[in-house]
Amino acid sequence: MASCFKSTHKPIAVLSRPDTVRKAAHMRQWLLLVASAILAATSPSDADTPPANCIGSETFRFQVQVSLNGGTTWLSNSATMCMYGGSSADIAVRTRMTVTSGQTQGWSFSLKHSAPWTQYYGGNFSASGVTINGTNTATVQTGSPPDTNNTAIRTGYNGYTQGIIIDSNTIITLGPTTDFVTSRACYRVTAPTSNGTYPTTLQFTHDIGNPPVRSVVTQQGRSNVPCAKNFILNIKVGDCSPQTYPSCTLPSGPFQGNAAEPQTPLPPGAAGMDFKRADANSDGNIDITDAIVTLNFLFLAGPVPSCKDAADTNDDERVDVSDAVYSLAYQFNGGAAPPSPFPNCGPDLTDEIVLLIDCQSYSQCDQTDSDGDGLTDNYENTVTHTRFTKPTTDKDTDGDCFTDGQEVLPTGVPSSSSGGALNISLLRADPKKKDLFVEIDYMVAADHSHLPDSQVLHPVFTAFANHDIAIHFDTGVAPYNLGGGGSLPHQNQIDLNTARNSIKPANFDKINRDTVFHYCVFGHDNTFLPYGGEGEICGVNFVVTIGGDNLPNHLAIIFMHELGHNLCLDHGGNDHIPNKPNYRSIMNSHYLNVGKDINCDYVGDGVIDFSDELLNDVIESCLDEIHGVCNNVSIDYNHDFQYGPCIQWDLNFDGDTTDLMHGYNDWVNLRLRQNCSGAAQSEDVHCEF
C-alpha cells in the first residue's frame, strides 16, 4: 500500500495572516483550474533516450502490465493473443510505480505503443480510453485525488501520458511504495488478415506530446528518471486456436483523460542573456503566476516562455513538473530559494556545463552587449570560468574566426546551408583559446585499417597546444569521437578530387559542419602519386595516402603537413619555393620525411612542428656556409666537406642558382578557418614523399 503523510514543515509565517491566507487560497484555486494537466517536459531539442530496462534494484521503477481477461489477471513482460485474421478484441492495460526511498511530490510518463506491422499488413492497435479511476493515484493525497492530474490519450502520438502533482503546496507527499497503480487504460486490437505473428510494444519513453512528456519521478523539486519494465504483446494469426477476449471497461469515477497540445517551442536563443531565475512569465517578479505559466505551457497550449532558462526554476536544464513544484515550495512552504541568478538579474552560470535550454528574450534585465559577440556585458563580467572572456571591442577575442558568442552559445556557428548550425560549445570550444576542428574518415580493409590512433594524432595535438591552439579531432572513435568521423570501404587508390567530390558528400554533415570542420580522408595509395598526400591551400579538404606505412611519427608529419596547406601554408611558407634552409618547418619539402630541423644544421631532427621564427633571407648565388642561417651553425650545402663564405648552389633543383629565399613564421600566419572574410581562394597542391 502507498503511504501518504503530512510534512512536518510548516508554511512560511506570512501565511498565518488572514488576508494572506485568503489570497493564497484564491491563487491556489486558480492554479488548480489552470493546471488541469501537469506533465514533466523538455523542449524537443532534448534528445533523451527511453528509460533503461530495470534490473531489479533501482530506486525508481515504472512498469506496464496487460490483462487479456478484462482486468482479472495481470501479466508482466509479454503475452500472446491468438486471433482470427481481421477480427478485433480489447485488452486492458495498467501502469505501476515502485519507489524505494524518498518522498515523492509528483510524477509523469509517456507510454508509447509501437505496432509497425499495421503499415504493411493492415490491422490496428490504439488506445481507446484512459483514467486514474480505481487506481492508487485517485486517492494519493491521504484519501483524496491529487491536486493536479492529466492522464490523457495524445492524439497523433501513439500513446498516452500522465502528469501528477500530489499537493500544489508540496506538504503532502508519497513515501516509499511498491507496485503503486498509477493509471488504467483500454486498447483496441484489430488483427491483420494474413497469417503470422505481429509484435507490439508498450514502452515508457520521453517523447509523446509537444512539448514531449518525460518519464520522471519528482522528489525535492528534482526529476529522477526511473527504469522501465515494458511489455511485448504478440498478435498471432494462424497456427493457433483463436480465443475470445472480453471487452475492456474502465473503472467509473470522476476522472477522464483528455489532452490539449501546447504550441511548438521557439528555436534556440541566446544562452548569454541575463534573466531572473523562476520568473517564467518574464515580468520581473517571482510569484504564483510563474508556476501557472509553466503549467499552462506544458499542458494547456499556453505560450512558450520567452526565457526557458528563467522557467527552469531548479536549474536542471529542463522545464518540467519539478520546476512548478520547486517554485510553489519556495513561495508557500519555506523551500529552498531558486539557484543563481536569483533574486537579481544575472547570467546562467551553469550554461558552461550544459546548454539544453536558453532565452529568446528577457526585457527585465540590461542586455547590453558592447562587443556584439552575443554575450551580454554582465554575462562576460560575471562568469569567472576560464572558458569565458570579458567585454572588449573585438568580438573574436582569441582570433580564431569564431566569435565569442559562437563559442559559448548553443545556437552555435551557422553553416552555408539554410537553417544549419553547429553548437561548438558542446565540442569544448573556448573563446580565450584558438580552436581548430578536423573530421577524419578512414578506409578499412579486411586485413588492415587506416585509422589514425593517438600515436599519430597526439603529437599533432601537442604541436598546436604548444602554440595555444586547441585542435579537435573527430575520427568517430574514442578518444577522438565528436560524432562525425568514421570508417569507409577500402579503395586501393583515391585522390583529392575523389575525396572532395564523392566521399565527402556521402559521409560528411555538410548541413551543420561545413563552416567549422576541415575534412580529411586517410586512404591507401594515391591515384596520381606513388606515395604522399594532397591538400587545398587555404581550403578545407585534404587526403593522406600512405600505402602500408604504419610508422606513427611519419604519419603524423604527413597529416600535419597536409593540414598545413589547408591553413594557407605552402612548401616555402608563403610561396612555392621548396628546400629553403632558412625555413625550418615540416611544410618545407626538405623535411617531409625526417621532421623539422631544430639544430640549425639543415638536417631534419624528427620534430613535428611548423616554423616559429622569421630567419634572414638567403640567395642561392651567395650562400654563407660558415655562419649558416641561425646560431652560427655551419652548413655544407654542396657536400664538398668545405665551408665557404659565399658559394653558389641550386638548393631547390630548379636549374638555376638565382632564387631569393625568404624565411617565414608559420604559427603567426595560420588561417585556421577559411570561411572568414579575407581568406584566399583555395588551390590544390600535391605532395610526393
MOCOR-V223656 format. One record per backbone hydrogen bond with DSSP energy under -0.5 kcal/mol. CO is the residue of the C=O (numbers start at 1). NH is the residue of the N-H. If there is no record, write none. Layout:
CO|NH, CO|NH
//
This chain:
2|4, 3|175, 5|173, 12|15, 13|16, 14|17, 17|21, 18|22, 19|23, 20|24, 21|25, 22|26, 23|27, 24|28, 25|29, 26|30, 27|31, 28|32, 29|33, 30|34, 31|35, 34|36, 39|41, 40|214, 43|46, 45|47, 46|48, 52|228, 59|100, 60|227, 61|98, 62|229, 63|96, 65|94, 66|75, 67|92, 69|72, 75|66, 76|78, 77|232, 79|234, 81|83, 81|236, 82|243, 83|238, 84|87, 87|191, 89|189, 91|187, 92|67, 93|185, 94|65, 95|182, 95|183, 96|63, 97|180, 98|61, 99|177, 102|104, 103|220, 104|174, 105|166, 106|218, 107|164, 108|216, 109|162, 110|112, 110|205, 111|160, 112|203, 114|201, 115|118, 116|119, 117|120, 117|121, 118|122, 121|193, 124|190, 126|188, 129|186, 130|257, 131|184, 132|135, 132|138, 135|138, 136|139, 137|140, 139|143, 140|142, 141|144, 144|141, 148|165, 150|152, 150|163, 152|161, 153|155, 154|157, 158|113, 159|154, 160|111, 161|152, 162|109, 163|38, 163|150, 164|107, 165|147, 165|148, 166|147, 167|170, 171|7, 173|5, 173|175, 174|104, 177|99, 179|181, 180|97, 180|182, 181|136, 181|137, 183|95, 184|131, 185|93, 186|128, 186|129, 187|91, 188|126, 189|89, 190|124, 191|86, 192|86, 196|237, 197|199, 198|235, 200|233, 201|114, 202|231, 203|112, 205|110, 208|213, 212|42, 213|208, 214|216, 216|108, 217|219, 217|224, 218|105, 218|106, 219|222, 222|219, 224|217, 224|226, 227|62, 228|54, 228|230, 229|64, 231|202, 232|79, 232|234, 233|200, 233|235, 234|81, 234|236, 235|198, 236|83, 237|196, 240|242, 243|245, 247|249, 254|256, 260|262, 269|271, 270|273, 270|359, 271|348, 272|376, 275|277, 275|346, 276|279, 278|280, 279|282, 285|287, 287|290, 287|291, 288|292, 289|293, 290|294, 291|295, 292|296, 293|297, 294|298, 295|299, 295|300, 296|300, 296|302, 299|260, 302|263, 306|360, 306|361, 307|310, 307|311, 308|312, 310|278, 311|313, 312|315, 313|339, 318|320, 320|323, 320|324, 321|325, 322|326, 323|327, 324|328, 325|329, 326|330, 327|331, 328|332, 329|333, 329|335, 332|12, 341|277, 346|275, 347|349, 348|351, 349|352, 350|353, 350|354, 358|308, 358|309, 359|270, 362|365, 365|367, 368|377, 369|372, 373|405, 376|380, 377|381, 378|382, 379|383, 385|388, 387|431, 393|395, 395|397, 395|404, 396|399, 403|407, 405|408, 405|409, 409|412, 412|414, 413|422, 417|420, 420|415, 422|413, 422|424, 423|426, 424|427, 424|429, 425|428, 430|433, 431|398, 434|470, 436|472, 437|518, 438|474, 439|520, 440|486, 441|522, 442|488, 443|450, 444|490, 448|445, 451|453, 453|456, 453|457, 454|458, 456|460, 457|461, 458|462, 459|463, 460|464, 461|465, 462|466, 464|467, 464|469, 465|468, 468|434, 469|471, 470|436, 470|472, 471|473, 472|438, 474|440, 477|480, 480|475, 480|476, 480|477, 480|482, 486|442, 488|444, 491|524, 492|525, 494|527, 495|499, 496|500, 497|501, 498|502, 498|503, 499|504, 502|506, 503|507, 504|507, 504|508, 508|510, 509|512, 509|513, 510|514, 513|516, 513|517, 516|437, 518|439, 519|542, 520|441, 521|523, 521|544, 522|443, 523|546, 524|547, 525|494, 529|526, 531|689, 532|545, 533|687, 534|543, 535|537, 535|685, 536|539, 537|683, 540|519, 541|536, 542|521, 543|534, 544|523, 544|546, 545|532, 546|549, 550|552, 551|555, 552|556, 553|557, 554|558, 555|559, 556|560, 557|561, 558|562, 559|563, 560|564, 561|565, 562|566, 563|567, 564|569, 565|538, 565|568, 567|671, 570|573, 572|574, 573|570, 575|572, 580|583, 582|615, 583|585, 585|588, 588|591, 589|592, 591|595, 594|606, 596|605, 596|607, 607|596, 607|609, 609|586, 611|667, 613|615, 615|663, 618|661, 619|622, 620|649, 623|625, 623|647, 624|628, 625|635, 630|633, 632|634, 635|637, 636|639, 642|644, 644|625, 644|626, 647|623, 649|651, 650|653, 659|620, 659|661, 660|662, 661|618, 664|666, 666|669, 666|670, 667|670, 670|672, 673|676, 676|679, 683|537, 685|535, 686|688, 687|533
//
